[in-house]
Amino acid sequence: MQEGAEWRAQTARLRMIGENGSMGEKVAILGAGKMGEALLSGLLRAGRQPADLVFTERHAERTKLLEERYAIRGVSTTQAAAEADTLLVAVKPQEMGALLDELASAASPANLVISIAAGIPTPFLEGRLAQGTPVVRVMSNTPVFVDQAMSAISPGAHATEEHLARTEALLSPVGKVIRVPETQLDAVTALSGSGPAYFFFLVEAMIDAGILLGLPRAVAAELIVQTAVGSAQMLRDSGEHPVQLREAVTSPGGTTIAAIRELENHGVRAALLAALEAARDRSRELAQGIG
């Protein structure tokens, strides 16, 4: 009987959210580290009210800092579960076990649990929470800091269309959101979750190359960063395949084809494929080590 009452209350709350956007929904960020703070600040920029947000943080000094910075209360995990409709879990994978121990008796099917922890599957979370608790797993990335994140979301066994819509409403103000089957999330982790690091690595190498060719570091950096921004915008807005865009720059017998030949001779494409496979495999290993 109690479970039925909880379900009816949850259904009513979801109906209210569907009719009024995200009005009235209270969100708790569990783990206010770098990603947690980025999501917190992103929600505020998107128009959420400080009174509708709370966060948890283990360190008292950081709790005080965030409270002063954002005018949002830091609370305990159990208090967050009692107050909030949505619990956005942003702790590191190695901290998940301790957090779930606290949530086990505090969270209920009335809470939507959204996890951005890498490598931790929804069945593991569901097995540690109250029966029927809806869980949505997310893989996002660090461009969340500039509202340009790429987030992929996957539902757990008890998550409905409304839960996915609520997750999208939370994440879309800080970037783009797509839905994928959970079986694809390890690949998503390798491709876009870790993806910013690959681009930063490439930019770093190109700046070094500019210095080798005689440019001042500041000039090389400005040239490459703006080239990266412009190229990304062309990829996003033109609708053309990357091959078409590359070929438009690659004149027969010109400078670009000479450079691309060297990239192919040094196995850059094969190295990228191997690197992403390694990242995917590591994501799977993280999942195997959480039991």
N, C-alpha and C positions, 0 to 999 in steps of 0.2 A: 504493500500500500504506500509506504513512504517513497519507494522508487518511482511509483506512478505519479505521485505528487511532484517529485523532483523533475520528472520528465515533462509534466504539464507546465511547470514553472519555466523550464528551459525553453519549451516551445513558444510560450507567450513572450519570453524575452527575445527570442530570435525573430518572432513576428514583428515586434516593436522595432528591432534593428533593421529589418528588411523594409519597413515602411518609412523609417526616419533616418536612413543612412546609418551612421555609427552613434547617433545621439543616445546618451544615457548609458553607453557601455563603459564599464570601468576596466582598465587594463593595468596589469602588474608586470613589470619587467623584473624577472628573477635572475639576478646577476648583472650588475651595472658596470661591467668592464668596458672595454673600448667599443665592442659591437653593441652591447646593451645601452651604453650612453648614446651612441649614434642613433639607435632606434628611438630612444627616449626624446632626443632633441628633434628628430625627424617628425615624430608624432605631434610635437608642439608646433613645429613649423607648418604642419598640415592643418592646424586649427584645433587640435585637441586641447581641452582645458586642463591646467595643472591639477584641479580638483578631481579629475577623472583618471589620473595616473598615480601610481605608487611604484616603488622599486625596492629591491632587496640588495644588500651589499654587506659582505662580511667585515670589512674594515671600517671602524668608526670614523676615522679621519676622512676617508673618501665619502662616506655617507653624509657627513656634515658639508663637505665641499659641494656635492651634487644638490643637496637640499638648498644651499645658498645660491647655487648657479641657476637652478631651474624652478625654485619654489615648489618642489614636489617632495612629498614625505617619503622617507625611508622607513620600511616596516619589516617585521619578521616574515618568514616564509608562511607560517600558519596564518598570520594576520592578512597577508596578501591573498591567500586562497579564500579566506572568509569574506574579504571585501570586494574582490575583483571578479568580473565575469570571465575575462580572458587572462590566462597566465602565459606570458611569453618567456620561455626558458632560454636564457642566453649565457649559461655557465659553460665552462670548458668541459669536454667529454670526460675527463678524469674526475671532475667534481660532480658529475651527474648522480652517482650512486648516493652520495650524502644528501643531495637535494631531494631525491626521490624518497629517501627514508623520512624526511620531514613532511613531504607532500602526501605520503601514503595515507595518513589519517586525517589530512586537512582538505585535500582536493576531493571533489565529487563530480558526478556526471553533469552537475550544473555549471562546472567550469569547462571552458575550452582551453586545452593545453597545446601551445604552439612551441615546438622545439627547433632551435637553429643550431643545435650541437652536431658537429660533423660525425658521421659514421654510426650514429645510434638509431637503430630502427624503431618503428612505432610499436611492434609487438613487445619489445623490451620495456618501453615506457608504459604501455597498457598493462603489462604484467605486474608492474610495481604500483599502479594506481588503482583506485576503486573501480570495480567492475562497471563497464559502460562509459567510462570517462572518454570523451572525444579527444583525439590527438591528431594534430597535423604536423608533419615534419617539413622543415624548410632548409634549403641550402641557399644562402645568400652570399654576398661578397663585400669587400671593403669599400667600393664606391658608394655604399650607403652613406658614407660621410658627406658626400656631395649630392645626395638625392639622385644618384645614377646607378643604384644597385641592380643586379640581375638576380632575381629570386625564383627558385623552382619550388613548388609545393606539392606534397603528396598526402592523401588522407589515410588515416589509420582505419581500423575495422569499424569504429563507432562514429566516425566523422561524416557528416552529411553535406549536402550541397550548401546549406546555410553556413556551416562551419567553414567551408572553403571560401565562400563569399566574404565572410568576416575576416578571414586571414588575408585575402586579397585587398580588402579595404584598409587593413593595417599597414600592409607593405607597399601598396602602389604609390603612396606619397613620397617614398624614398627610392623609387626606381620602377623597373618593369617586373611583372610577375607572370610566370607560366605554370601550368599544371603538367606534371609528368607522373607516370607510375613509379612507385617507390623502388622498383627493381632498377630504375635508371638513375637513381640519385647518386650512386657511387661514381658513375660517369659524369654526372653534373658537377659533383665535387671536384673531379679532376679537371674538367674543362673550364667552368666559370667560377667555381668556388675558389680554386687556386689560380685562376686565369690572370687576375691583375698582376701577380708576381711575375708571370712570364713576360707580360708587356713591359713591366718595370725593368726586368733583366735585359730585354732587348734594347730598350731606350738607353740604359746604362752603357751597354756595349757600343751602341751607335755614337753616343757622346764621346766615349773613349776613342772611337775611330776618327771622329771629327778632330780631336786633339792631335792624334797621330798625323792627320793630314795638314796640321798647321793652324787650326782655328783655336781661338781662346775658348776656355771651358764654358763661359757664360754664353758666348755666341752659339757654340755647338748645341748647348742645352736648349736655348730658345728656338733654334731651327728645328730640332728634332721634336720637342714637345708640341709646337704648333703644327708640325707635319702630322704627328700622331692624332691630334685633335681633329684636324681637317680630314684626314683619311678615314677616321672612325665615323665622322658625320656623313661622308660620302657613302660609306658602306650601309649606314642606317637609312639614309634618305633617298638614295638613287634607285634602289630596288635591283641593282645589277649584281651579278655574281662576282665574287672577288677576282676570279680569273679574268673577267672582262675588264675590270678596273685596272688590274695589273698590266694587261696587254695594251691598254690605252697609254700607259707610260713607257712601254717597252718598244722602242723603235728598232728596226732591223740594223744590226751592226753597231748599235749605240752603246752608251755608257751603262744603261740599266741592265741590258741583257748580259753584258760582261760581268756585272756584279752578281746577277742571278745564277750564272754559270758557276761562279765560285761557291755560292751558297749550296748549290746542288752537289758540286764536287766534294764539299766538306760534310755532306750528309745532314744538313740542317733539318730537312723535312723528316727524315728517318729519326733523328734525335728527338724531335717534337713528339712524334708518335710514341716512341719509347718512354719519354718523360710522362706523357699523359697516362699511359698504361701503368707506370709505376705509381702515380698519384692515385689512380683508381684502386690498385691493389692495396695500397696503404689504407685507403678508406675502408676497405673490406676487413683488413687486419684490425683496425680500431673497433669495428663492430664485434669481431670475434673475441676481443679482449675485455669486453665489458661485463661478462657474466660473473 
